[in-house]
Amino acid sequence: MTGRAWLGLLSLLALAGCGPNEATQRKAFIEFLQTRIVAKPGVHVPKLTAEETAAFGGYAKHYAVIADFNGALDSAVSQPLQQAIAAGAPRSLEEVVTRRQDIAAVAGGMAAIRAALDRQLAVADAAHAALDEPDDLKPVYDAAYARDVTMPAKAMADIFPDVDDAMKAILALADFLAAHQGVVTVHGSMIQTTDPALQPKLTAMLDAMRAKNEAIQKAQQKLRELVRG
């Protein structure tokens, strides 16, 4: 057999060895996505074991797109947002006035957190779009991506407008109280005014603040339900 023939035979053997291996890896990855993510309610982002990483071969990098997004979502968006909401929510009416500067700082930082969400989603979407997947894998992967990336990102994004409006309502009340210190007083959970003309505006501002706080709670509950399934 000539040297060229040997090279041809070796190439055929190499291709024959790669084919079944890739098919086995793809099958294992599809089963993982279907049983560990798609078939389960809620958001599940299992951490791959060393055995699973080896079994999936190159497809482990496909899963990394989902896993990396969720890691970034937790550290760059979810945790800072929870901390911001906790820091920006006054525990009493007195704190609406005494902590105005802190609340304003939190409100100003919300844009950076929202930008982090948009940035991480854009990175994940670009990586997802660049994946070249076989026809049997693509629909399963797309379903897993929607469950673990697209849906939680949207639910998180829906919280920001309500948080922004709540912060604005709190700051507006703080400014109102500061501007009318002589005629508006805070006693525990009650606000009183000696000027009847101010009462309608004061009542409207309190109602707006309560409504926005309730909207935040509902948005957070929706997010929890999505995560839990």
PARO-209216 format. One record per atom (N, C-alpha, C): residue in one letter; x, y, z. Coordinates in steps of 0.1 Angstrom, whole numbers, padded with zeros to 4 digits, always signed. Example, Ala and Ser with C-alpha at 12.3 -4.5 7.8 and 13.67 -1.06 7.14 Angstrom:
A+0132-0057+0078/A+0123-0045+0078/A+0132-0033+0078/S+0128-0022+0071/S+0137-0011+0071/S+0129+0000+0079/
//
This chain:
M+0009-0012+0000/M+0000+0000+0000/M+0009+0012+0000/T+0006+0022-0008/T+0014+0034-0010/T+0012+0043+0003/G+0021+0053+0004/G+0020+0062+0015/G+0007+0070+0015/R+0004+0074+0002/R-0009+0082+0001/R-0021+0074+0005/A-0021+0061+0002/A-0032+0052+0006/A-0033+0050+0021/W-0021+0049+0027/W-0021+0048+0042/W-0027+0061+0048/L-0023+0072+0043/L-0028+0085+0048/L-0043+0086+0046/G-0048+0081+0035/G-0063+0081+0032/G-0070+0072+0042/L-0064+0060+0045/L-0070+0050+0054/L-0070+0056+0068/L-0059+0062+0072/L-0059+0068+0086/L-0069+0079+0087/S-0071+0087+0076/S-0081+0098+0077/S-0095+0092+0079/L-0098+0082+0071/L-0111+0075+0072/L-0113+0070+0086/L-0103+0064+0092/L-0104+0058+0105/L-0106+0069+0116/A-0099+0080+0114/A-0101+0092+0123/A-0115+0097+0122/L-0120+0098+0110/L-0134+0103+0109/L-0144+0094+0115/A-0141+0081+0113/A-0150+0071+0118/A-0150+0071+0133/G-0138+0074+0139/G-0138+0075+0154/G-0144+0087+0159/C-0144+0098+0152/C-0150+0111+0157/C-0165+0110+0156/G-0171+0104+0146/G-0185+0104+0144/G-0193+0099+0155/P-0191+0086+0159/P-0199+0080+0170/P-0196+0087+0183/N-0184+0092+0185/N-0181+0099+0198/N-0189+0112+0199/E-0190+0120+0188/E-0198+0132+0189/E-0212+0129+0190/A-0217+0119+0184/A-0231+0115+0185/A-0235+0111+0199/T-0225+0104+0206/T-0227+0099+0219/T-0228+0111+0229/Q-0218+0121+0226/Q-0218+0133+0234/Q-0231+0141+0233/R-0235+0142+0220/R-0247+0150+0218/R-0259+0144+0224/K-0260+0131+0223/K-0271+0124+0230/K-0272+0126+0245/A-0260+0125+0251/A-0259+0127+0265/A-0263+0141+0269/F-0259+0151+0261/F-0262+0165+0264/F-0277+0167+0262/I-0283+0162+0252/I-0297+0164+0250/I-0305+0158+0261/E-0301+0146+0266/E-0308+0140+0277/E-0307+0148+0290/F-0295+0154+0292/F-0292+0163+0303/F-0302+0175+0303/L-0302+0182+0291/L-0310+0194+0290/L-0325+0190+0292/Q-0329+0179+0286/Q-0343+0176+0287/Q-0348+0172+0301/T-0340+0164+0307/T-0344+0158+0321/T-0341+0168+0332/R-0330+0175+0331/R-0325+0183+0342/R-0330+0198+0342/I-0335+0202+0330/I-0339+0216+0329/I-0353+0217+0323/V-0355+0212+0311/V-0367+0214+0303/V-0379+0207+0310/A-0377+0195+0315/A-0388+0187+0320/A-0392+0191+0334/K-0383+0199+0341/K-0386+0203+0355/K-0392+0217+0355/P-0401+0220+0365/P-0406+0233+0366/P-0396+0242+0372/G-0397+0255+0369/G-0388+0265+0375/G-0375+0266+0368/V-0366+0273+0374/V-0353+0276+0368/V-0343+0266+0375/H-0336+0258+0367/H-0326+0249+0372/H-0313+0251+0364/V-0302+0253+0371/V-0289+0255+0364/V-0279+0246+0371/P-0280+0233+0369/P-0271+0223+0376/P-0257+0226+0373/K-0248+0224+0383/K-0234+0225+0381/K-0229+0212+0375/L-0222+0213+0364/L-0217+0200+0358/L-0207+0194+0366/T-0208+0180+0367/T-0197+0173+0374/T-0186+0171+0364/A-0174+0166+0368/A-0163+0163+0359/A-0167+0152+0349/E-0175+0143+0354/E-0179+0132+0345/E-0189+0137+0334/E-0198+0146+0338/E-0207+0152+0328/E-0200+0161+0318/T-0190+0168+0323/T-0182+0177+0314/T-0175+0168+0304/A-0170+0157+0308/A-0163+0148+0299/A-0172+0142+0289/A-0184+0138+0294/A-0194+0131+0286/A-0200+0140+0275/F-0200+0153+0278/F-0206+0162+0268/F-0196+0167+0258/G-0183+0165+0260/G-0173+0169+0251/G-0174+0184+0248/G-0174+0188+0235/G-0175+0202+0232/G-0188+0209+0235/Y-0198+0201+0237/Y-0211+0206+0241/Y-0212+0212+0255/A-0202+0209+0263/A-0201+0215+0276/A-0199+0230+0275/K-0193+0235+0264/K-0192+0249+0262/K-0205+0255+0259/H-0214+0248+0252/H-0227+0253+0249/H-0235+0255+0263/Y-0233+0246+0272/Y-0240+0247+0285/Y-0234+0259+0293/A-0221+0261+0291/A-0215+0272+0298/A-0221+0286+0295/V-0227+0287+0283/V-0234+0300+0279/V-0245+0302+0289/I-0253+0292+0292/I-0264+0293+0302/I-0259+0294+0316/A-0249+0286+0320/A-0244+0287+0334/A-0237+0300+0337/D-0229+0305+0327/D-0222+0317+0329/D-0231+0329+0331/F-0242+0329+0323/F-0252+0340+0324/F-0258+0340+0338/N-0262+0328+0343/N-0268+0328+0356/N-0259+0332+0367/G-0246+0328+0366/G-0236+0332+0376/G-0235+0347+0376/A-0234+0353+0364/A-0233+0368+0363/A-0246+0375+0368/L-0258+0369+0365/L-0270+0374+0369/L-0271+0375+0384/D-0266+0365+0391/D-0267+0365+0405/D-0258+0375+0411/S-0245+0375+0407/S-0235+0384+0413/S-0236+0399+0409/A-0240+0401+0396/A-0240+0415+0391/A-0254+0421+0391/V-0264+0413+0392/V-0278+0419+0392/V-0286+0416+0404/S-0289+0403+0406/S-0298+0399+0416/S-0294+0403+0430/Q-0282+0400+0434/Q-0277+0404+0447/Q-0276+0419+0449/P-0271+0427+0440/P-0271+0442+0441/P-0285+0447+0441/L-0294+0442+0434/L-0308+0447+0434/L-0314+0444+0447/Q-0313+0432+0453/Q-0319+0430+0466/Q-0313+0439+0476/Q-0300+0441+0476/Q-0294+0450+0485/Q-0298+0465+0484/A-0300+0469+0471/A-0305+0482+0468/A-0319+0484+0473/I-0328+0474+0471/I-0342+0475+0475/I-0342+0476+0491/A-0334+0468+0497/A-0334+0468+0512/A-0328+0481+0517/A-0318+0486+0511/A-0312+0499+0515/A-0321+0511+0512/G-0329+0510+0501/G-0337+0521+0497/G-0350+0522+0503/A-0354+0511+0510/A-0368+0511+0516/A-0367+0516+0530/P-0373+0527+0533/P-0373+0532+0547/P-0382+0524+0556/R-0377+0521+0568/R-0384+0513+0577/R-0395+0520+0585/S-0395+0533+0584/S-0405+0541+0591/S-0407+0554+0583/L-0417+0562+0586/L-0419+0574+0580/L-0408+0584+0584/E-0403+0583+0596/E-0392+0592+0600/E-0380+0590+0591/E-0377+0578+0587/E-0366+0575+0578/E-0367+0581+0564/V-0380+0583+0560/V-0382+0590+0547/V-0375+0603+0547/V-0374+0610+0558/V-0368+0623+0559/V-0353+0621+0562/T-0350+0614+0573/T-0337+0613+0578/T-0327+0605+0569/R-0332+0596+0560/R-0324+0589+0552/R-0326+0593+0537/R-0330+0605+0535/R-0333+0609+0521/R-0320+0608+0512/Q-0309+0612+0517/Q-0296+0611+0509/Q-0293+0597+0506/D-0294+0588+0515/D-0291+0574+0512/D-0301+0568+0502/I-0314+0572+0503/I-0324+0567+0494/I-0321+0572+0480/A-0317+0585+0479/A-0314+0591+0466/A-0302+0584+0460/A-0292+0580+0468/A-0280+0574+0462/A-0284+0560+0457/V-0293+0553+0464/V-0297+0540+0459/V-0305+0541+0446/A-0314+0551+0445/A-0321+0554+0433/A-0312+0557+0421/G-0302+0564+0424/G-0292+0567+0413/G-0284+0556+0408/G-0282+0546+0417/G-0275+0534+0413/G-0282+0523+0406/M-0296+0525+0405/M-0304+0515+0399/M-0301+0514+0384/A-0297+0525+0378/A-0294+0524+0363/A-0282+0515+0360/A-0272+0515+0369/A-0260+0507+0367/A-0264+0492+0368/I-0273+0489+0378/I-0277+0475+0379/I-0285+0470+0367/R-0294+0479+0362/R-0301+0476+0350/R-0292+0474+0338/A-0282+0483+0337/A-0273+0482+0326/A-0265+0469+0327/A-0262+0464+0339/A-0255+0451+0341/A-0263+0440+0335/L-0276+0440+0338/L-0286+0430+0333/L-0286+0430+0318/D-0287+0442+0312/D-0288+0443+0297/D-0275+0438+0291/R-0263+0441+0298/R-0250+0437+0292/R-0249+0422+0293/Q-0252+0416+0304/Q-0250+0401+0305/Q-0260+0394+0296/L-0272+0399+0294/L-0281+0392+0285/L-0276+0394+0270/A-0271+0405+0267/A-0265+0407+0253/A-0254+0397+0251/V-0245+0395+0261/V-0234+0386+0259/V-0239+0372+0257/A-0249+0368+0265/A-0255+0354+0264/A-0262+0352+0251/D-0270+0362+0247/D-0277+0361+0234/D-0268+0360+0222/A-0257+0368+0223/A-0247+0367+0212/A-0240+0353+0211/A-0237+0348+0223/A-0231+0335+0223/A-0240+0324+0219/H-0253+0326+0222/H-0263+0316+0218/H-0265+0316+0203/A-0266+0328+0198/A-0268+0330+0183/A-0256+0324+0175/A-0244+0324+0181/A-0232+0319+0174/A-0231+0304+0174/L-0239+0297+0182/L-0238+0282+0184/L-0243+0276+0171/D-0235+0266+0166/D-0239+0258+0155/D-0243+0244+0160/E-0256+0242+0161/E-0261+0229+0167/E-0269+0221+0157/P-0267+0208+0158/P-0275+0198+0150/P-0290+0200+0152/D-0298+0195+0142/D-0312+0197+0143/D-0319+0190+0155/D-0313+0179+0160/D-0320+0173+0171/D-0316+0180+0184/L-0305+0187+0185/L-0301+0194+0197/L-0307+0208+0198/K-0308+0215+0187/K-0312+0229+0188/K-0325+0232+0195/P-0336+0225+0192/P-0349+0228+0198/P-0348+0226+0213/V-0341+0215+0218/V-0340+0212+0232/V-0331+0223+0239/Y-0320+0227+0232/Y-0312+0237+0238/Y-0319+0250+0239/D-0326+0254+0228/D-0334+0266+0228/D-0344+0267+0239/A-0350+0256+0242/A-0360+0255+0253/A-0353+0257+0266/A-0342+0251+0268/A-0334+0252+0281/A-0329+0267+0282/Y-0325+0273+0271/Y-0320+0286+0271/Y-0331+0296+0275/A-0343+0294+0269/A-0354+0302+0272/A-0358+0301+0287/R-0358+0289+0292/R-0361+0287+0306/R-0351+0293+0316/D-0338+0292+0313/D-0328+0296+0323/D-0322+0309+0320/V-0325+0315+0308/V-0319+0328+0305/V-0329+0338+0301/T-0337+0336+0291/T-0346+0346+0286/T-0357+0349+0296/M-0363+0339+0302/M-0375+0342+0311/M-0370+0349+0324/P-0360+0344+0331/P-0356+0351+0343/P-0351+0365+0340/A-0344+0367+0329/A-0339+0380+0326/A-0351+0390+0324/K-0362+0385+0317/K-0373+0394+0315/K-0380+0397+0328/A-0382+0386+0337/A-0388+0388+0349/A-0381+0398+0358/M-0367+0397+0358/M-0359+0406+0365/M-0360+0420+0360/A-0361+0422+0347/A-0362+0435+0340/A-0375+0442+0344/D-0385+0434+0346/D-0399+0439+0349/D-0399+0446+0362/I-0390+0443+0371/I-0389+0448+0385/I-0385+0463+0384/F-0375+0466+0375/F-0369+0479+0376/F-0378+0491+0375/P-0388+0491+0366/P-0397+0503+0365/P-0404+0505+0378/D-0409+0495+0385/D-0416+0496+0397/D-0406+0501+0408/V-0394+0496+0408/V-0384+0501+0418/V-0381+0516+0416/D-0379+0519+0404/D-0376+0533+0401/D-0388+0543+0405/D-0400+0538+0402/D-0412+0547+0406/D-0413+0547+0421/A-0410+0536+0428/A-0411+0536+0442/A-0401+0546+0448/M-0389+0545+0443/M-0379+0555+0449/M-0383+0569+0446/K-0388+0572+0434/K-0392+0586+0431/K-0404+0590+0441/A-0413+0581+0444/A-0424+0584+0453/A-0419+0587+0467/I-0409+0579+0471/I-0403+0581+0485/I-0396+0594+0485/L-0388+0597+0475/L-0381+0610+0475/L-0390+0622+0474/A-0401+0620+0467/A-0411+0631+0466/A-0417+0634+0479/L-0420+0623+0486/L-0426+0625+0500/L-0416+0631+0509/A-0403+0627+0508/A-0393+0633+0517/A-0392+0648+0514/D-0392+0652+0502/D-0391+0666+0499/D-0403+0674+0503/F-0414+0668+0502/F-0427+0674+0507/F-0426+0676+0522/L-0422+0666+0529/L-0421+0667+0544/L-0411+0678+0548/A-0400+0678+0541/A-0389+0688+0544/A-0394+0702+0541/A-0402+0704+0531/A-0406+0717+0527/A-0418+0722+0536/H-0424+0713+0543/H-0435+0717+0552/H-0433+0713+0566/Q-0421+0715+0571/Q-0418+0710+0585/Q-0427+0717+0595/G-0431+0729+0593/G-0438+0736+0603/G-0453+0732+0604/V-0458+0726+0593/V-0473+0723+0593/V-0475+0708+0591/V-0465+0700+0588/V-0466+0686+0586/V-0457+0679+0596/T-0462+0670+0604/T-0454+0663+0614/T-0457+0648+0613/V-0446+0640+0617/V-0447+0626+0616/V-0447+0620+0630/H-0457+0612+0633/H-0458+0605+0646/H-0459+0590+0644/G-0448+0583+0645/G-0448+0569+0643/G-0452+0566+0629/S-0463+0559+0627/S-0467+0555+0614/S-0478+0565+0608/M-0480+0576+0615/M-0490+0586+0611/M-0483+0599+0607/I-0489+0605+0597/I-0485+0619+0593/I-0497+0628+0595/Q-0494+0639+0602/Q-0505+0649+0604/Q-0501+0662+0599/T-0511+0670+0595/T-0509+0684+0590/T-0519+0693+0596/T-0514+0705+0599/T-0523+0715+0605/T-0529+0724+0594/D-0525+0721+0581/D-0530+0729+0570/D-0539+0719+0562/P-0552+0721+0563/P-0562+0712+0555/P-0559+0712+0540/A-0554+0723+0535/A-0552+0724+0521/A-0541+0715+0516/L-0532+0710+0525/L-0521+0701+0521/L-0526+0687+0522/Q-0537+0684+0529/Q-0541+0670+0531/Q-0543+0662+0518/P-0550+0667+0508/P-0552+0659+0496/P-0539+0655+0489/K-0529+0665+0488/K-0517+0661+0482/K-0509+0651+0490/L-0509+0653+0503/L-0502+0644+0512/L-0508+0630+0511/T-0521+0629+0511/T-0528+0616+0509/T-0524+0609+0496/A-0524+0617+0485/A-0521+0612+0472/A-0507+0606+0472/M-0497+0613+0478/M-0483+0609+0478/M-0481+0596+0486/L-0488+0595+0497/L-0488+0583+0506/L-0494+0571+0498/D-0505+0574+0491/D-0511+0563+0484/D-0502+0558+0472/A-0495+0568+0466/A-0486+0564+0455/A-0475+0556+0460/M-0469+0560+0471/M-0458+0552+0477/M-0462+0538+0481/R-0473+0537+0487/R-0478+0523+0490/R-0481+0515+0478/A-0487+0521+0468/A-0490+0513+0456/A-0477+0508+0449/K-0467+0517+0448/K-0454+0513+0442/K-0447+0502+0450/N-0448+0503+0463/N-0442+0492+0472/N-0449+0479+0469/E-0462+0480+0468/E-0470+0467+0465/E-0466+0462+0452/A-0464+0470+0442/A-0460+0466+0428/A-0447+0459+0429/I-0438+0464+0437/I-0424+0457+0438/I-0426+0443+0444/Q-0434+0442+0455/Q-0437+0430+0461/Q-0443+0419+0451/K-0452+0424+0443/K-0458+0415+0433/K-0448+0411+0423/A-0440+0420+0418/A-0430+0416+0408/A-0420+0406+0414/Q-0416+0408+0427/Q-0407+0399+0433/Q-0413+0385+0435/Q-0426+0385+0438/Q-0433+0372+0440/Q-0434+0365+0426/K-0436+0373+0416/K-0437+0367+0402/K-0423+0360+0399/L-0412+0367+0402/L-0399+0362+0400/L-0397+0349+0408/R-0401+0349+0420/R-0399+0337+0429/R-0407+0326+0423/E-0419+0328+0419/E-0427+0318+0413/E-0421+0312+0400/L-0415+0321+0392/L-0408+0316+0380/L-0396+0307+0383/V-0389+0311+0393/V-0377+0304+0397/V-0381+0290+0403/R-0391+0290+0411/R-0395+0278+0418/R-0403+0269+0409/G-0411+0275+0400/G-0419+0267+0391/G-0433+0264+0396/
//
